[in-house]
Amino acid sequence: MGSGKNPKPNNGEREEFLHPLCADDKLQTLTLTGDGENNFNGQVSTSDSYSHYRSAMTTLSSSSSTEQPLFPPPSVVSDPLLFPPQSPSLDSPSYADVMFHPFPETNGNGEISGDDAISSPISQSSSSDFLRISVSDPLKEFEPSNSIVPGGNTYVSYLITTSTNVADYEGSDFSVRRRFKDVVTLSDRLSEGYRGFFIPPRPDKSLVESQVMQKQEFVEQRRVELEKYLKRLARHPTIRKSDELRVFLTVKGRMPLPTSIDVASRMLDGAVRLPKQLLGESSCVIEPQDVVHSAKGGRDMLRFFKEFKQSVVNDWGNARPSVEEEDKEFLEKKLRLKDHEQHLTNASQQAESFVKAQQEMGEIMGELGLAFIKLTKFETEQTTSNTQKVRAADMKNVATAAVKTSRLYRELNAHNMKHFDSLHEHMGMMLAVHNAFADRSSALLTVQTLISELSALHSRADKLETSSSKIFGGDKSRVRKLEDLKDAIRVTEDAKSCATKEYERIKENNRTEIQRLDEERKADFVNMLKGFVKNQVAYSEKIGIEWTKVAEETSRYAREST
Amino acid sequence: MINTESGSGPLVQSPRSPSSQSQYIAVSVLDPAKMGNGVQAYISYKVITRTNFPEYDGPEKIVIRRYSDFVWLRDRLFEKYKGVFIPPVPEKSTVEKFRFSAEFIEMRRKALDVFVNRVASHQELQHSEDLRIFLTVDEQTMERARSQETGIFKKKPADLMQIFKDVQSKVSDVVLGKEKPVEESSPEYEKLKNYVFQLEDHLAEAQKHAYRLVKRHRELGQSLSDFGKAVKLLGECEGNALGKAFSELGAKSEILSVHLQKEAQNLLMNFEEPLKDYVRSVQSIKATIAERANAFRQHCELAEAIKFKEIDMNKLRLTRSDKLYDAEHEYEELKAEGAEAWRRFEKIVKLMNEEIVRFQEQKTVDLGVAFHEFALGQAQLANSIASAWRSLLPKLEACSS
């Protein structure tokens, strides 16, 4: 007996996932309705065993007229988890109502931006503006190669649809085509422009060959990830107002953001410049306008080496650096966040295991139910005595309850996966936190380097002054050198003050972001817990009702001895 | 009349026996104890019999038995009472390391108790000498009796199935010079055979799923426990109302984990085991069917032999041979054997018909009990889960205010 299962969803997916029943020839005798079901991505689930399952339910429910199929009808509502109003036969206690409410729960703030089937329940800023983004319609496109080698390569582009009432956008609906490379560019530009902020991390590049890249599964996975990423960006109070995001979302045709130069080219440029710098032919001071960027991403190899040397001095030198991380509150928070990250990761993993275990429970219930359905049919067909009829009826009751329980577990798990998404999301944000803290360290290193530079320059200048004062009348070349040094000192002073400003700016960003993330996380987790617990209550009650029914129906067999 | 399957066998009466009111027999299998060391180690059970059957001296008897003694009893009954569905004994354990696990021993003890009581409550079997020996003799005598069971008497159901298959094979046809199979062809028999074989398949599948259900309960329990621990740690990190909520969630998870493990155990004992027992019973029926086919084949073979003998005899009569006397003698002998074989076969058929009716009734009850326990357990589990989670809601409401 083979099992007709859909591929397992990964962490982020919301596909209609594994259903409990296996396709089996023996089920041919049950009436097949054969209609597929739309999942919320507009794809039709084509599994045969799913329709067997539906027809199994139809067969079972035909006898009890009050039952109403709890499957949502394929409707315009894209999310199958938004149920129609509860069926009349189930008058369960109040909490059962909760599971019919769509997510996310509104916190009395009206609109929730990024409202979509995928988003986890989120708290919102008090503004009522929205920025809704969706990613769809992946298309294969061809890019002719612009190198000497003939031929080109294919890539996938996605349709990004935005609808918004944010003033800066100058319009309310936009739709552009972007490819993954563009997303990488957006992410890099944001990292540069918003140092110190907790910028949501972008989806990973994949080190797979181009054949895999074009497989439907991979493309779909990437589409989901991209949508999530853009929604997260839209949720960040500062980033959502950024030019970079706006341009990405609205400008048709080629994306106007400057692309990141690949590492090799940068290295090459830097390597070319370095000898000139060392020989004094090219400027070897760190320019003020450069200090707002990290040394690593730039082309100034000399600066890179200077800062590297400084970091070594910091770590191994005897003297403490002149400026260092003093903010105790920050250091405390940093440690706390590290701790937090560890526990968050652990909880996230355990939550996934739990969901999986519950899923498997639901599946086996379904299989058990199916087996008893088959037995029921068998006994009914082969009946030679009254007692077999009775037994068949008993089996049918058990089978019905088992199949219903199986479906309830499935639904519950779909909800649970959504809830626990908050855990996974916040775990993912830890990377953004690390990056923001790295920005801070990097900026501090720049300041420290500049201070060392300055002191080195000053001591050279002093040496030159004392030595030239010994020669009467001065030395023309030495005077010129002193002039150059004084220039360098001036530029470096400017650079240092810029760098210090930048460092302070980043520190402030860190501080506000820590606070923001804390609040956001708390709100998300409260929602998560509420949703999870309410759902568990509602579904457990329903499952309890089913089995209580069967227990009553079989109460005549209750042992007298107990 | 429901035969309960608890350790203390209650009053059991054979409904068809006229003087049933005064006769009773009840057996308990208790107190498993590990005996011996190393490879030779085994489990012994205390078997307590309470009866007023005349063939037993005394109202109560206590003996010590081991698993192979029960198997011996089953084999002897199978040999002697062809046509009766002999109650099955639990399987040998296939995995060495579980042989002495508490769970396995308890399940085996229960199953053995059920076995003996079924024998003792069966109208035909309860007066068998083998049962009396089993229930009353001392251990040495029992061991001697058991070790005699080599060779002809020791036929495993597997061997019988082979015989059954042979019956269906063409070999015997070739030997007898016939083309059609030597088998009953009545529609009732065909129906019965098909029913039994297919029933075993269906039941085996249901039992397999039931066993996996037990495992899933255990796994869910474990994962809920791990989840609870992780969430508790996270709660300590968070602090404030949220942290407390997490801690509560963790605590509840751990409680529910325990509930799940308990339910897993309940399912194993009261749902999966009865299904397994059902499968064993059906397998026992298959063995009886094989015996029936065997008896039928013997009858057919003799009928053929008689026919040929008659032809021979008539030939000799015509030629006035002096071998005629011997031939006539052999002919009469064969006819007597043939009659005996037919009687044996008919007895099996009659017994089987009665047994089927009894079996079906019993199984409806057994299965009904198992279903009831299953549903009760699941309902209780679901409700305890619901109430545990429900108790968290007020605290969660407090969080968001």
HADDOCK unambig.tbl for C-alpha pairs under 7 A between the chains (distance, minus, plus):
assign (segid A and resid 340 and name CA) (segid B and resid 237 and name CA) 6.06 0.50 0.50
assign (segid A and resid 343 and name CA) (segid B and resid 230 and name CA) 6.88 0.50 0.50
assign (segid A and resid 343 and name CA) (segid B and resid 233 and name CA) 6.42 0.50 0.50
assign (segid A and resid 343 and name CA) (segid B and resid 234 and name CA) 5.30 0.50 0.50
assign (segid A and resid 344 and name CA) (segid B and resid 234 and name CA) 6.43 0.50 0.50
assign (segid A and resid 346 and name CA) (segid B and resid 230 and name CA) 6.12 0.50 0.50
assign (segid A and resid 347 and name CA) (segid B and resid 227 and name CA) 6.59 0.50 0.50
assign (segid A and resid 347 and name CA) (segid B and resid 230 and name CA) 4.92 0.50 0.50
assign (segid A and resid 347 and name CA) (segid B and resid 231 and name CA) 5.76 0.50 0.50
assign (segid A and resid 350 and name CA) (segid B and resid 226 and name CA) 6.46 0.50 0.50
assign (segid A and resid 350 and name CA) (segid B and resid 227 and name CA) 4.91 0.50 0.50
assign (segid A and resid 350 and name CA) (segid B and resid 230 and name CA) 6.96 0.50 0.50
assign (segid A and resid 351 and name CA) (segid B and resid 227 and name CA) 6.08 0.50 0.50
assign (segid A and resid 353 and name CA) (segid B and resid 223 and name CA) 6.40 0.50 0.50
assign (segid A and resid 354 and name CA) (segid B and resid 220 and name CA) 6.83 0.50 0.50
assign (segid A and resid 354 and name CA) (segid B and resid 223 and name CA) 5.32 0.50 0.50
assign (segid A and resid 354 and name CA) (segid B and resid 224 and name CA) 6.07 0.50 0.50
assign (segid A and resid 354 and name CA) (segid B and resid 227 and name CA) 6.86 0.50 0.50
assign (segid A and resid 357 and name CA) (segid B and resid 219 and name CA) 6.53 0.50 0.50
assign (segid A and resid 357 and name CA) (segid B and resid 220 and name CA) 5.16 0.50 0.50
assign (segid A and resid 357 and name CA) (segid B and resid 223 and name CA) 6.99 0.50 0.50
assign (segid A and resid 358 and name CA) (segid B and resid 220 and name CA) 6.30 0.50 0.50
assign (segid A and resid 360 and name CA) (segid B and resid 216 and name CA) 6.89 0.50 0.50
assign (segid A and resid 361 and name CA) (segid B and resid 213 and name CA) 6.94 0.50 0.50
assign (segid A and resid 361 and name CA) (segid B and resid 216 and name CA) 5.53 0.50 0.50
assign (segid A and resid 364 and name CA) (segid B and resid 209 and name CA) 6.65 0.50 0.50
assign (segid A and resid 364 and name CA) (segid B and resid 213 and name CA) 6.02 0.50 0.50
assign (segid A and resid 365 and name CA) (segid B and resid 213 and name CA) 6.98 0.50 0.50
assign (segid A and resid 367 and name CA) (segid B and resid 209 and name CA) 6.80 0.50 0.50
assign (segid A and resid 368 and name CA) (segid B and resid 206 and name CA) 6.12 0.50 0.50
assign (segid A and resid 368 and name CA) (segid B and resid 209 and name CA) 5.40 0.50 0.50
assign (segid A and resid 368 and name CA) (segid B and resid 210 and name CA) 6.68 0.50 0.50
assign (segid A and resid 371 and name CA) (segid B and resid 205 and name CA) 6.64 0.50 0.50
assign (segid A and resid 371 and name CA) (segid B and resid 206 and name CA) 5.40 0.50 0.50
assign (segid A and resid 372 and name CA) (segid B and resid 206 and name CA) 6.67 0.50 0.50
assign (segid A and resid 375 and name CA) (segid B and resid 202 and name CA) 6.14 0.50 0.50
assign (segid A and resid 387 and name CA) (segid B and resid 360 and name CA) 6.64 0.50 0.50
assign (segid A and resid 387 and name CA) (segid B and resid 361 and name CA) 5.92 0.50 0.50
assign (segid A and resid 387 and name CA) (segid B and resid 364 and name CA) 6.49 0.50 0.50
assign (segid A and resid 388 and name CA) (segid B and resid 360 and name CA) 6.92 0.50 0.50
assign (segid A and resid 391 and name CA) (segid B and resid 364 and name CA) 5.26 0.50 0.50
assign (segid A and resid 394 and name CA) (segid B and resid 368 and name CA) 6.89 0.50 0.50
assign (segid A and resid 526 and name CA) (segid B and resid 242 and name CA) 6.77 0.50 0.50
assign (segid A and resid 526 and name CA) (segid B and resid 399 and name CA) 6.90 0.50 0.50
assign (segid A and resid 526 and name CA) (segid B and resid 400 and name CA) 6.80 0.50 0.50
assign (segid A and resid 530 and name CA) (segid B and resid 396 and name CA) 6.27 0.50 0.50
assign (segid A and resid 533 and name CA) (segid B and resid 389 and name CA) 5.82 0.50 0.50
assign (segid A and resid 536 and name CA) (segid B and resid 386 and name CA) 6.79 0.50 0.50
assign (segid A and resid 536 and name CA) (segid B and resid 389 and name CA) 6.90 0.50 0.50
assign (segid A and resid 537 and name CA) (segid B and resid 386 and name CA) 4.46 0.50 0.50
assign (segid A and resid 537 and name CA) (segid B and resid 389 and name CA) 5.84 0.50 0.50
assign (segid A and resid 537 and name CA) (segid B and resid 390 and name CA) 5.99 0.50 0.50
assign (segid A and resid 540 and name CA) (segid B and resid 382 and name CA) 5.06 0.50 0.50
assign (segid A and resid 540 and name CA) (segid B and resid 383 and name CA) 6.52 0.50 0.50
assign (segid A and resid 540 and name CA) (segid B and resid 385 and name CA) 6.40 0.50 0.50
assign (segid A and resid 540 and name CA) (segid B and resid 386 and name CA) 5.18 0.50 0.50
assign (segid A and resid 541 and name CA) (segid B and resid 382 and name CA) 6.52 0.50 0.50
assign (segid A and resid 541 and name CA) (segid B and resid 383 and name CA) 6.12 0.50 0.50
assign (segid A and resid 541 and name CA) (segid B and resid 386 and name CA) 5.80 0.50 0.50
assign (segid A and resid 543 and name CA) (segid B and resid 382 and name CA) 6.18 0.50 0.50
assign (segid A and resid 544 and name CA) (segid B and resid 379 and name CA) 4.45 0.50 0.50
assign (segid A and resid 544 and name CA) (segid B and resid 382 and name CA) 4.83 0.50 0.50
assign (segid A and resid 544 and name CA) (segid B and resid 383 and name CA) 5.55 0.50 0.50
assign (segid A and resid 547 and name CA) (segid B and resid 375 and name CA) 5.01 0.50 0.50
assign (segid A and resid 547 and name CA) (segid B and resid 376 and name CA) 6.82 0.50 0.50
assign (segid A and resid 547 and name CA) (segid B and resid 378 and name CA) 6.22 0.50 0.50
assign (segid A and resid 547 and name CA) (segid B and resid 379 and name CA) 4.89 0.50 0.50
assign (segid A and resid 548 and name CA) (segid B and resid 375 and name CA) 6.67 0.50 0.50
assign (segid A and resid 548 and name CA) (segid B and resid 376 and name CA) 6.68 0.50 0.50
assign (segid A and resid 548 and name CA) (segid B and resid 379 and name CA) 5.40 0.50 0.50
assign (segid A and resid 550 and name CA) (segid B and resid 375 and name CA) 5.90 0.50 0.50
assign (segid A and resid 551 and name CA) (segid B and resid 372 and name CA) 5.23 0.50 0.50
assign (segid A and resid 551 and name CA) (segid B and resid 375 and name CA) 5.01 0.50 0.50
assign (segid A and resid 551 and name CA) (segid B and resid 376 and name CA) 5.44 0.50 0.50
assign (segid A and resid 554 and name CA) (segid B and resid 368 and name CA) 6.38 0.50 0.50
assign (segid A and resid 554 and name CA) (segid B and resid 372 and name CA) 5.27 0.50 0.50
assign (segid A and resid 555 and name CA) (segid B and resid 372 and name CA) 6.45 0.50 0.50
assign (segid A and resid 557 and name CA) (segid B and resid 365 and name CA) 6.81 0.50 0.50
assign (segid A and resid 557 and name CA) (segid B and resid 368 and name CA) 5.76 0.50 0.50
assign (segid A and resid 557 and name CA) (segid B and resid 369 and name CA) 5.04 0.50 0.50
assign (segid A and resid 557 and name CA) (segid B and resid 372 and name CA) 6.79 0.50 0.50
assign (segid A and resid 558 and name CA) (segid B and resid 369 and name CA) 6.20 0.50 0.50
assign (segid A and resid 558 and name CA) (segid B and resid 372 and name CA) 6.70 0.50 0.50
